[in-house]
Amino acid sequence: MKKINLENSPVPLHYQIADYLLMMLEQGELSPEETLPTEEQLRDVFTVSRTTVRKALDHLLYKGLLYRKQGKGTFWTEKAAHYKKEKLSGINREIFKITQKTVARMLSREKIPAPGIIADELGIAPGAEIIKFTRLRLANDEPMSYTINYLLPAYGGPIEKEHLEAMTMLETLEQVVGLSLGTIKHEVEITRANQEIADILGISNLDPVLTVKTSVSDSEGSPIEVVWTHFVENKYKFKVILDK
């Protein structure tokens, strides 16, 4: 294998390596029937520490795409042979204008009783425990958007501040929690900022904001999370180009 230069990206190196190995598998550069290169070989290829390589392989093991045989090496599983990398998180990154020039800050992570509207969306009883995340995204050091994520505890539990300041929530659900995403639905409308939103975004109370409500399900159709993202009105432009 030739040496590979990883991106200067907020995405942690071990996630980049895991994604690169999957891409090589999809494109036929790695064979599902063959032993994976050793940790030492991968260390040389990606010019990273052996610890980083091991974390990348452990991530793929957790997702059920690799298995190890004592004394024989690391192998792709049957699941990996038919694996197609999720594209939804990448599309979502484009929709929300998330680039290396923007910075995410996690403001809070707390367990709360599910409000009625959230409980209905997640298919749980009102008052059942869920995990709420709040984040601020900045562009050029100025507030751009305020996001509130409501997740079932099984999915929100493994997610930490370091994940959400390096990746989108969808990327985190795929790469950290190990979920296979299904339907992602966005509903967009112009609303008025309440005092909480106004204070966080640095605008006036009742100023117009672009609000996107997002509902996310897994590949089996089960709900995962409900999200509200509020954008400063004059700092968001959305363009979609569809091609055959």
C-alpha positions in Angstrom: 0.0 0.0 0.0 1.2 3.5 -0.9 1.5 6.2 1.8 -1.7 8.1 2.5 -2.0 11.7 3.7 -4.9 12.2 6.0 -7.0 15.4 5.8 -6.3 18.4 8.0 -9.8 18.0 9.4 -11.5 18.3 12.8 -12.5 14.6 12.3 -10.2 12.5 14.6 -7.5 10.6 12.7 -8.7 7.1 13.7 -12.2 7.8 12.2 -10.5 9.0 9.0 -8.4 5.8 8.9 -11.5 3.6 9.4 -13.4 5.5 6.7 -10.4 5.2 4.3 -10.1 1.4 4.9 -13.8 1.0 4.1 -13.5 3.1 1.0 -10.6 0.9 -0.2 -12.7 -2.2 0.5 -15.6 -0.7 -1.6 -13.3 0.2 -4.4 -11.6 -3.2 -4.5 -8.2 -2.0 -3.3 -8.6 -4.3 -0.3 -10.2 -7.7 -0.7 -12.8 -9.0 1.9 -11.2 -12.5 1.5 -7.7 -11.3 2.5 -6.1 -10.5 5.8 -6.0 -6.8 6.7 -2.6 -5.3 6.7 -0.9 -5.4 10.1 -1.0 -2.6 12.6 2.6 -1.9 11.8 2.0 -1.7 8.1 -1.0 0.6 8.6 1.1 2.8 10.9 3.6 3.3 8.1 0.9 3.8 5.4 -1.0 6.5 7.4 2.1 7.9 9.2 0.4 7.8 12.6 1.0 6.1 15.9 0.2 2.5 16.4 -2.3 3.5 19.1 -4.2 5.6 16.5 -4.3 2.6 14.1 -5.5 0.3 16.9 -8.3 2.8 17.7 -9.4 2.8 14.0 -9.5 -1.0 13.9 -11.3 -1.2 17.3 -13.9 1.1 15.8 -14.5 -1.2 12.9 -14.5 -4.2 15.2 -17.2 -2.5 17.3 -19.3 -1.9 14.1 -19.1 -5.6 13.3 -16.9 -5.1 10.2 -13.7 -6.8 11.4 -12.8 -9.8 13.5 -9.5 -11.0 14.9 -8.0 -14.6 14.9 -5.4 -15.1 17.5 -2.0 -15.6 15.7 -3.5 -15.2 12.3 -4.4 -11.5 11.9 -7.5 -9.3 11.4 -10.2 -10.1 8.8 -13.2 -8.5 7.3 -16.6 -9.9 8.3 -19.4 -11.0 6.0 -21.2 -7.8 6.9 -18.2 -5.8 5.6 -18.2 -7.5 2.3 -21.6 -6.0 1.6 -21.0 -2.7 3.3 -21.9 0.5 1.6 -20.7 3.6 3.5 -23.6 5.9 4.6 -23.9 9.1 2.5 -26.6 10.7 4.6 -24.3 12.4 7.1 -22.3 13.9 4.3 -25.4 15.3 2.7 -26.5 16.7 6.1 -23.1 18.4 6.4 -23.7 20.2 3.1 -27.3 21.2 4.0 -26.2 22.8 7.3 -23.2 24.5 5.7 -20.7 22.8 8.1 -17.2 23.3 6.9 -13.7 23.4 8.4 -14.2 27.2 8.7 -17.0 26.8 11.3 -16.5 25.8 14.9 -18.9 23.9 17.1 -19.1 24.4 20.9 -21.1 22.0 23.1 -23.1 24.1 25.6 -24.8 21.4 27.6 -25.6 17.7 27.9 -28.3 16.6 30.4 -30.9 13.9 31.1 -34.4 15.3 31.1 -38.0 13.9 31.1 -39.3 13.9 27.5 -41.7 16.7 26.7 -44.9 15.5 25.0 -44.1 16.6 21.5 -40.6 14.9 21.7 -42.0 11.8 23.3 -44.5 11.4 20.4 -41.7 11.8 17.8 -39.5 9.2 19.6 -42.3 6.8 20.2 -41.9 6.8 24.0 -44.1 7.8 27.0 -44.2 11.4 28.0 -41.8 12.0 30.9 -39.5 9.1 29.9 -35.8 9.9 30.3 -34.0 11.2 27.2 -30.7 13.0 26.7 -30.7 16.7 25.5 -27.6 18.3 23.8 -27.3 21.9 23.0 -24.6 23.3 20.7 -23.5 26.6 19.2 -21.8 26.8 15.8 -19.7 29.8 14.9 -18.5 31.1 11.6 -15.7 33.7 11.7 -16.0 33.7 15.5 -19.7 34.9 15.2 -22.7 32.8 16.2 -24.3 31.1 13.2 -26.7 28.5 14.6 -28.0 27.0 17.8 -28.9 23.3 17.8 -30.9 21.3 20.3 -30.8 17.5 20.0 -33.1 15.1 21.8 -31.9 11.5 21.8 -33.0 8.2 23.3 -30.5 7.3 26.1 -29.2 4.2 24.3 -27.9 6.5 21.5 -27.0 9.6 23.4 -25.2 7.8 26.3 -21.9 7.1 24.5 -21.7 10.7 23.0 -19.2 13.1 24.6 -18.3 16.7 24.1 -15.1 15.8 22.1 -17.2 14.0 19.5 -19.7 16.8 18.9 -16.9 19.4 18.7 -15.2 17.4 16.0 -18.1 15.9 14.0 -21.8 16.4 13.2 -24.3 14.5 15.3 -25.1 12.2 12.4 -21.4 11.4 11.9 -21.2 10.7 15.6 -24.2 8.4 15.5 -22.6 6.5 12.6 -19.0 6.4 13.8 -19.2 6.5 17.6 -22.6 4.8 18.3 -22.3 2.5 15.3 -25.8 3.1 13.9 -26.9 2.6 10.3 -29.0 5.7 9.5 -32.2 5.5 7.5 -34.6 8.4 6.9 -33.7 12.0 7.7 -36.5 14.5 7.4 -36.0 18.3 7.4 -38.8 20.8 7.9 -37.8 24.4 7.4 -39.7 27.6 8.5 -39.1 31.2 9.6 -39.8 31.6 13.3 -39.2 34.3 15.9 -36.3 33.9 18.4 -37.3 33.5 22.1 -35.1 35.0 24.8 -33.0 31.8 25.1 -32.3 31.7 21.3 -31.7 35.4 21.1 -29.2 35.4 23.9 -27.2 32.5 22.5 -27.2 33.8 18.9 -26.5 37.4 19.9 -29.7 38.8 18.3 -32.8 40.6 19.7 -35.7 38.8 21.2 -38.4 38.1 18.5 -35.9 38.6 15.6 -36.6 36.2 12.7 -34.5 33.0 12.6 -34.5 30.2 10.1 -35.6 27.1 12.0 -35.0 23.5 10.8 -36.7 20.6 12.5 -35.0 17.3 11.8 -36.2 13.8 12.5 -33.8 10.9 12.2 -34.6 7.2 12.0 -32.3 4.2 11.7 -32.2 1.8 8.7 -35.0 -0.2 10.3 -37.3 2.9 10.6 -37.0 3.3 14.3 -36.7 6.9 15.6 -33.3 8.0 16.9 -33.5 11.7 17.6 -35.4 14.9 17.1 -33.4 18.1 16.4 -34.2 21.8 16.2 -31.5 24.1 14.6 -32.0 27.8 14.7 -29.9 29.9 12.2 -29.2 33.6 12.3 -31.4 34.6 9.3 -28.7 36.5 7.3 -26.0 33.9 7.8 -27.5 31.0 6.0 -27.8 30.2 2.4 -29.0 26.8 1.2 -28.4 25.5 -2.3 -29.1 21.9 -3.6 -27.9 20.5 -6.9 -29.3 17.2 -8.0 -27.7 15.2 -10.7 -28.3 11.8 -12.3 
